[in-house]
Amino acid sequence: MKKDDEVLKKLDTIIALLASQGKSDQEKNVILNNLGLTYKERSKMLGIAEGTLKTWDHQKRKTIRKKSEI
């Protein structure tokens, strides 16, 4: 990864963390996911197991799928 790309990714992460202040862990997970962070990166930042994050994402997709069928 180029140096500029690394700096931009760090800035995105800082912005996401500031934007997520006062949000639930699940909301923070969504914000960080939308920035393209991996499960490993999100897990480390949030202090939550990768498996838990994967479960949350799966449940969210399942809920969206159900709502789209109505």
Secondary structure by P-SEA (a helix, b strand, c coil): ccaaaaaaaaaaaaaaaaaaccccaaaaaaaaaaacccaaaaaaaacccaaaaaaaaaaaaaaaaaaaac
